[in-house]
Amino acid sequence: MLRSIYRYFFLLLLLPASLGCADGEQYKAGVHYEVLPQVIRTANPDKIEINEIFAYTCGHCYNFEAVLHPWAEALGDDVDMQRTPAVWRPEMEVYARAYYSGLALKVLDKVHKPIFEAIHVRKEAVHTEQDVAKIFVAAGIDSVKFSQVFNSFGMTSMVNQGKARMRGYRTQGTPEMVVNGKYRISSRMTGGFDGMLKVADFLIAKERAAKAKVAK
């Protein structure tokens, strides 16, 4: 009799978990990711956007690169990988300008990792335009051309747009990921970097299904 009672309560404990699996939602809003109160416009509305919010000065962001890069390389053609450099304080703007200069000069693949390594591996002082310029010159960019881009009006506009995105994303730390301008993922909610990518995969599939449904 006592054994039957224990078995009954054990089945009751399992019931919520089985119901959760039945609805197909492996990850839950408010538990594993947050739904943004307002959808933020993406760079390409025809694709599912993944936007990483990062900071070159963030050690966790440097470590995240090791798992993010191969994951991003394997994304489908319908997914658009973007990044937004975080600007919490005025002195962080130099790093945002460094990132967007890499994009504008089409050498991001040559300077993105070296900027991280200069700060976190070689422990170099990277605080000013001149510090950043050395990394770009090493990547084959003329110093005068770099300075023109780094200080351009267009660069200021890109930095300000990035700041606005951060506010819309309600960014709380770095690294974070935002899926299609709708969902924010953090390691705090997912338990680590691998968890972030698993939740991102789940939300990409969710957005894919939603797009397919609309297309019918």
Secondary structure, DSSP 8 states (H G I E B T S, - for coil): -HHHHHHHHHHHHHHHHHHHHHTT-SS-BTTTBEE-SS----S-TTSEEEEEEE-TT-HHHHHHHHHHHHHHHT--TTEEEEEEE--SSGGGHHHHHHHHHHHHTT-HHHHHHHHHHHHHTS-----SHHHHHHHHHHTT--HHHHHHHHTSHHHHHHHHHHHHHHHHHT--SSSEEEETTTEEEEHHHHSSHHHHHHHHHHHHHHHHHHHHHHH-
